[in-house]
Amino acid sequence: MAKDPIKKAENGTYYFRANLGYHPVTGKQIQKYRSGFSTKKEARAEYSKLILASTEELADKKEDITFKKFIEEIYLPWYKTQVKESTYKNRYSTIQKHFAYFYKKKVSEIEAINVQTWQLKLAKQFSPNYVRIVQGMLCLAFDRAIILGLAKKNPARMIGNIKSKKVKIDFWTLEEFQKVISLLYKGDYYEHYLFISFWLLFMTGMRIGEAAALQWDDIDFETGMLIISKTLYYKTMNDYKFVEPKTQASNRTIYIDADTIKELQEWKAVQAKVLPNCGFVLSYNSTPTSKTTLPRALEKLANLAGVHRIKIHALRHPYVKLTTKNKLAAKAEIPNYQHEFDSLRFLLFCLDVQVAHDKQKPYSSNVTYVS
């Protein structure tokens, strides 16, 4: 026999809590609490009235949901399933910081004028390109609201985005890189680790996460083939995991020059004496390289070398820029070269660049290609 939902309070009045199903949008259980009835009959009459009402009638109207509730209870849980964990973590703080401007409004109340006011306010504090990114995230949120029937239009798309600003790409020339790399003494184990880390980033164009995830099994020293198929999501020394690269095109194979192969083989031999079973290429303690180790070292070395500081990501810019610029030229010069033209040897061939390192004789631009 079912329990009587009508209860008697200590003060002699009656109360009840009615379970009325689930919210059609949030999926959360709907409960209604009523108290203060003089008689049990009055309480039961009100209880029956609520039970007979439909879930849709009792739930908040879709159009009346606040933007805060939509973002935190509906949009973010969905968005988390659509992107990588690292992306969600980075975007979460941005969303909470900038979307809060609309949190007190209902989703259906947000108009184009409100978004434009918000946009202009951001433009006074942040770069145009950053504002464009944040507004793009807002557009995505409203697109989802429309799909769920919570909004009829997307005010973020209606107003358009602000004009982008061409950003000057920061990078080091080969000469500047030489000044920095020459400060590292490979006779010291840790400095040798820094040397190979910066060398590999500069010479291969890998992203820091890709390089941190690189393992010795990913390199074929006989053919010079290096496979990039993963990136590292790093939280702590004991909490990290391999994830898919940034984009589909990031899954790639590159061919490294003979000098880089030589440097890697030399580092592998040194590392094996200290860490016999280490699988990571860029590791001095059996754990993958952290997010802060290399950037801090790079900043200190730049100051010592007297060159302008750059972010660790910028080490790959010369490689990427030159690779893109000379793709077509390489196809004309080397018609049988079927791989992605992202080899440093290819760059050396096209540009006839000679790179000196470690106070030894310069590289030769006479390159043997793997067909």
N, C-alpha and C positions, 0 to 999 in steps of 0.2 A: 504494500500500500504506500502510495506516494506521501511524502511529508507535506504537512500543511505549510504553505509559504507565508501565511499570516502569523506574525509573532507579536507577543505582548511585551511591551517595554516595562521597565521598573516603575515608571511613573503612572502606569495604568493605561497608557494609550497604546495604539497598535501601529505596526509598521510592516513593510515587506521589501524584498529585493527581487525584481523580476528579470530573468534572463530572456532576452528578446531576439536571439539570433546573432548574426554577424553583419558588420558594416559592409555594404556593397563595394566600397572603394578600398578602405584600409584593411578589410578582412578581420578586424578586431571584434571581439565579442561586445555586444551592446547590453548594458545593464542599466536598469532604472531603480532608484531607491526612493521610496515614499514613506513618510512617518507622520505622527501626530494625529492619527484618526481616533475619534472618541469611541467608536464601536468597531467590533470586528466586521460587522456587516458593511460599514462604510469602506473599510480597508479592502474587503473582498470585491466590492463593486468597482473600485478604482483599479485593482489588480486585473480583473476581467477585461476592463476597458483597454488596458495597455496590451494585454495578450492578444486581443482581437485585432489590434491595429497591425498594419503590415510593417515589415522591417524597413522598407523604403521610406515609409511615412515617419518612422521614429528616428531614423538616421539623419544626420545633417545632410542637407541638400548638397549635391556635388558642387554646385556653383558657389556654395558658401564656405568651402574649406579654405583655411588661411594658407598663404604661401609658405609659411614656416612649417605647417603640418604637412603640406604636400612635399616639400623638399626633404624633410627629416624622416617622415614615415612612409612615403611612397616612392619618391624619385631616387633618393640615395640608395636604398636597398636594391632597387632595380639596376641602377648605374653600376653598382659594385659587381654585378654579375656580367657586365658588358666589357670591362676593361681589366688590365693586369692589376695585381695587388699594389704594386709600386705606383702605378698611375692613379689609382683610386686614393691612395694615401696622400699623394701630392695635391690632387685636385680637391680633396675634401676640405682642407683648410682654406683654400681659395674660395670655394663655394660658400662656406660658413662666414667668411670675412666680408665678401662683397654682396651676397644675396640677402644678407640681413637687412639691407635697405628696404626690402619689400615685405619683410616677415609679418608685419602687423596688418597688411592688406589681405583681402580675400583674393584668390587667384583670378576670379572673374572681374575684379575691380581694377586690376593693373592695366593701364592704358599706355598707348605709345608715348604720350607726353611724360608719363612717370619714368619710363625707361630712358627717354632722351635726357631728362634732368639728371638721372643717375649716371648716364654715359658721360655727360659733360663734367660732372663732379669728379669722376674717375680720371678724366683727361687732364685735370689740373694737378693730379698727384702722381700719375704714372705715365709711362711711355705709350705712344700710340699702339705699338705692336702688342703690348701687354693688355691694353684695354680691348683690343680686337679679340684676343684669346678669351678674356673673361666674358665678353659679350657673346662669343660663340658658344660658351658653356651655358649661358642663359637661354640662348636660342634652342639648344638641345633640350633643356628642361621644359620650355613651353611647348616644344614639339611633342614631348611625352604627355604633357597635360592635355593637349588637344586629342591625342589618341585615346586617352582615358575618359574623355568627355568632361574634363574639368575646365576647359577653356575652349572658346570658339575661334580664337585668333592668336597669332604670335606677335605681340607688340615689339619684341626684340628684333624680329626680322623686318617689321614694317618700317622702322626708323632708319634701317641701313647701318653700316658700320662706319667708323671714322677712317680717314685716309691713313694708309700705312706709311711708314717711314723706312726708307732703305737704311739698313743697319750696316755699318762698316765692320767687316769680319776681321777680328783680331787674330794674328798669327805671328809666328816667328819665321824669319828667313833661315835658310840653311846655315848662314854665317852666325846668326844669333843662337841657333840651336847648338852649333859647335862650341860656342863660348860657354854655354851652360853645361853640356855633356862632358866637356874637357875638365871640369872641376871635380868630377867623380873619379876616385881611385879604385880600380877593379881588384886591387890586392886586398881591399877591405870587403868582407862578405856583405855587409849591409849596403855599402855604396855600390857594390856590383849589382845587387838587387835593384837599386834605384836606377842604375845605368841601363840595365836591360829593360826595365819597365818603360822609361821615357823613350828609349830607342825604339822599342816595339810600337808604341803609340804613334810616334812620329813617322816611322817608316812604313807602317801598314794602314794607317787611317782607321784603326779600330776604335770604337767607343770604349770608355773606361770599363763599363760593365761587361763588354764582350771580352776585353783583355783579361779582366779579373777571373772570368769563367774559363779561359783558355787552359786546356790540359795538354800534356805532352803527347797524348794519343791523337790529338787534333793536327799534329804536324808530321808531314812526311819529309824527312830530311833528304831523301834521295831525289825526289822530284821537285822539292821546294813548294809543295802544296800545303796550304794552311786552310783548314775548314772552320768557318764561323757559323755555328748552329745554335748558340745559346748565349744568354747573358746572365749575370749574377744579380740576384736580389739580396742585398746585404743589410742585415739589421745589426747583428753583433758577431763577435768571433765564433760563437756557438750557434748562431741562428741565421742561417743563410740558405738559399736554394737556387737551383737553376730554373730559369724561366725562358720563354720564347723571346727571340730578339725583338727589337723595336717595331720593325715592319717585316712584311714577307720578303722584301728585297734585301733585308739584312741577313737573311740566310744566304751565304755566299762562300765561294772558294777564291782565295787570292794566292798569288804566286810570289814568294819572297826571293830577294836577290841572294847571291852566294855569300855576300858579306854578312847579311842578317842571319843566314843559316849558321855561319861560323860563330857569330856572337851567341846565338841560342845554344849551340852545342857546347860552347865554352861554359856558359852559365849552367847548363844542365849537369855538367861534370862537377862543377863547384857545389851546386845545390845538393847533389847526390851524396857528397861527403858528409854534409851536415844533416840532410833529411833524405835518407835512403829510399823511402817509399812515398815521396811527395808527388802527387799527380798534377798539382797546379804549376803552371809555368811561372807566374808572378807570385811567388810566395817565398818568404824567408823563415817561416815558422810553422809550416804545414797547414796554415789556414789561408784562405784567399785574401787578397789585398783589400783593406778597408776603404771606405769612401773618403777618408780624411788623410790617410798616410801620404799618398802621392801629391795631392794638391798642396799640402803644407811644405813638403820638401821642395816642390817646384818653385814655390814663392820664395823660399830662402835662397835657393840657387840662383834665381833670377836677380835678386838683390846683389848677391856676391859677384855675379858676372857682369853687372851693370847694364842689363837689358830690361826692357819693359815687362811687367808681369802680365801673364795671360792665364786664363782658366785652363784646367787640365784638359777639358774637352777641345780647346783650341789647338792642341798639339796635332790634331788630325786634319785641320783645315788646309794646310798647304797640299797635303796628299790628295784630299778630296777635290780641291779646286783645280789642281793640275790634271788630275785624272779626267774630270769632266771636260775640261777645256781641250784636251788632246785626244779624245776618243776617236773622232772622225779621222784625224791625221794618222793615227795608228792603224786604222782599218785600211787606209790607202797604202801605207808603207809595208804593212804586214798582213796581206790578204788571207793567209792561212791561220792566223791567230784567232781561235774561235772562243776564247774565254772572255769573261768580263774584263775590261781593260783597267784593272785596278791594281796592277803590279808596279812596284817601285822600279823594277827593271824596265818596264815599259816607259815610265816617266824619264828615266835616265836616257833611254834610247831617243825619245822625242826631243828632249831639251838639251842633251849632251851635257848634263850636269855632272860635275865631279865633286864628290863629297869626301872631305878629309875627316878622320876621326882618330882619337887616341894617339895623336902625334905620329901616325904611321903614314905611309904613302897613300895618295888618294885613290878612290875607287876608279875603275875603268868603266867607260860607257859602252865598251864592247861587250854586249850581252848575248848570252845564248838562251834562246826562248824554248820553252817546252811546247811542242805542237799538240 
